[in-house]
Amino acid sequence: MSITINDIAKSLNLSKTTVSFVLSGIGTKKGVSKNTQERILDYAKSVNYQPNHLARSLIKGKSNMIGVLVPSIGDSFYAKFLKELEHEAEKRGYIMIMSSSERIPEREVKLIAAMRSKQVDGLIIAPTEHLQNEMNKLLNDNFPFVLIDRFYPDVNTNYVIINDVNTTYRLVRNLIDKGRRRIAFITVDTKISALADRLTGYKNALDAANIPFDPELYCELPRDNYPTYI
């Protein structure tokens, strides 16, 4: 059976509030003597007290947790991203709650609500094209979040992306400079801003080299089972 703040308070003949202040790290701020703080911390350690992070976050107004939502944790790009993000978060005293939306809009909405109910301090989201209304709700609630990999031009929020137009332009231009003229473009879903930008970069590079866009060299695979075509 886990030890509670109330158990510690009874054992030390102290008020629950005093124990809560000390275990929340605000004992000095609340005027609790150094001797009393040491008694509480030593006893808590001796009984292997494990704090209730939800209750603690309500007191402190901060949980030191970040919710991260990506389309697929199994995707190699997102797997590497999450690994690095977790390392950086840990350096700053945060832990991450990670979930995969599986590119299902309804699942995205449920997962965002679940993370918020866990009192995360903010969200990092790689959204589908159908999550714009939910982003507006977060903005209206003044809830901290940042988009990654893709964004909504009509939603005024922070996002971290690469310049897909310029990057793709340079890749295609490199092939053209090597004498290639028939350059195919295979994509998945151009309704997603990042993929639409890559198509724009591709077309811009062709235009700059006076190469007409050939529909036969363009292919958009079904998103749900595109790996079967590879």
N, C-alpha and C positions, 0 to 999 in steps of 0.2 A: 504494500500500500504506500503510495507516495506521500511525502511530508508536505504539508501546506503551511502558508504563512501563519494561519491561525494556530497550528500545532506548535510552531516555534514560539509564538507570542505567549501561549499558555505555559510552555516549558520554562521560559525565562521570566515569567510574570511581568510581561511588558504588553503595551497595547499593540493591537494588530496594525494600527496606522504607523507606529514607530518602526516596527519590523519591516513594513512595506516600504517606508521611506529609505531605510538602509539598504535593503536588497535591491532597490531600484536605482541605487547610486546617488540618491539626493539627500542622504542623511545629514551631511554637513550643512547643506543649503537650508534644511528644515530645522536646524538647531539641535540635532541629536549629538550628545557628547561623544568624544572619540572613544572613551572607555566602553560606552554602550554599543557603539558601532562594532567594536572589536568583538564584544561578547556575542553579538548577533551573527557576525560573519563566521566566527570560529565555530559556533554551534551549528550553523547551516552547513558548513563544510563537513562537520563530524557526522551529521545525519544524511549526508549526500542529498541535500535539498536541490531539486531541479525546478527552476522558475517557470511559471506559466507565462509564456511569451506573449500570448494574447492579452492577458490582464496587465502585464508589464507595459506593453505598447500603449494601452489605454491610459495608463498613468503618465508615461513619458511623452506621449504624443508621437512616438516614433518606434518602429518595429525593427529597423535595420534589415528589412527584407525587401527584395525587389522581385516583382513578378515579370517573367519573360515568356512571351507567346510567339511561337514560330509555326510555320505551316507543317514542318516535319522535322522532328528531332533526328530521324534516321538519315536525312539528307546530308551529304558530305559537307556541303557549304555551311549549313547551319550547325552541324556537329562541331566543326572547327571553331565557328564563331562563338558558340556557347562555352566551349572549353576556355577560350581566351577571356571571354566576358566574366566567367566565374572566377578566374584567377584575379582579374582586376577588382572585382567586387570584394573578394576576400581580403585583398590588401587594404581596402578601405573600411573593413569591419562589417561588410554586408554578406548576407547569404541570399541565394537565388531560389525562387520557386519556378521551375520550368515546366511548360506544357506544350503539347503539339495540337494545333487546331485541325490537322488533317485537311485543311483548306475547306472546312465546312463552316459557313457563316454562323449557323445556329450554335455550333460548338464554341466558336470564338466568343460569342456574347456570353454564354454560360461560364466559360473559363475566366473571362474578365471579371464577371460578377463574383465568382468564387475567390479569385485572388484579392479582390477588394474586401471581401468579407473576412479575409485573413489579416487585414490591416497592413498590407504591403505599403511601403512608402512611395512607390511609384511603379510604373509599368514600362517595359520595353516591348514593342510589338512590331512584328513583320506581318502586316494585315493582308487579307484578301481584298479583292476589288469591291466587296459588298459591305464593308465595315464602316463606311463613312458616317452613317447616322450615329453609331456607337462612339466614334471619335468626337463628334459634336457634343454628345452627352458628357464625355469626360471633360471637354473644354468648359461646358456650362457649369460643371461641378468643381471647376478649378483643381482637378485631380492631375498630379504630375505624370506625364508620359512622353515618350519619344518614339517615333517610328523609325524603323530600319529597313534598308534594302528597297523600300518602295514608299510612296506617299500619295496624298490626294492634293492636286493643285488647288482645289477649292476649299481646303481646310487649312486654316491659318495655325499651324503648329510646328514644333521642332521635328526635324528628321535628319537621319544620317544616311547618305547614299553616295554612290560613286557617280561620276559623269558618264553615264552609259552611252550618250550620244557621241561624245568625243572619243571614248575608248573604242567603241565599235568602228567609228570612222577611221581611226588610226590602224586598227587591225586590217580592215578591208583595203585601206590605202597601201599598206605594206604588201599585200598580195598583188595589188595592181602594179606597184613599183617593180615587182619581180616578174612582170609580164603576164600575169594571170588576167583573163578577161571574163571568163565564165565562172562567176563566184556565187555559189549557192548560199541561201540563208534559211536555216532550219530553226524554228522556234516552237514555243508551246502555246502561250496565251497572250496575245498583244493587248488584251484589256488591262493587264497589269502594267503600271507606268514604266517600270524598269525595262520590260520586254518591248514595249512600244517605243521607248527611247533607243533601244538597240536597233530596231528596224529603221528608225529615222537616221541613225548614224550610218547604217548600211546604204540607204538610198542616197544620202548626202555624198558619200564617197564615190558612188557610181556617177552621180551628177557631175561632181568635180572633175571626173576623168572622161566625161562625155560618153559614158557607157549606159545605154538604155536599160531600164529595169525590165527584166524578163520574168513574167509570172511563172514560167516553167521551172525557174531556179529558186522559187520561193515555196516553202512548205511549212504549214502550221499543224503540228501533231496534236491529237487529243490529249488534254492535260492529264486525265485520270489514269491512262495506261501507256503513256509515251515510252517508258523503258522497254516495252515489248517491240518497239520499232528499231531499237538500237542494235 
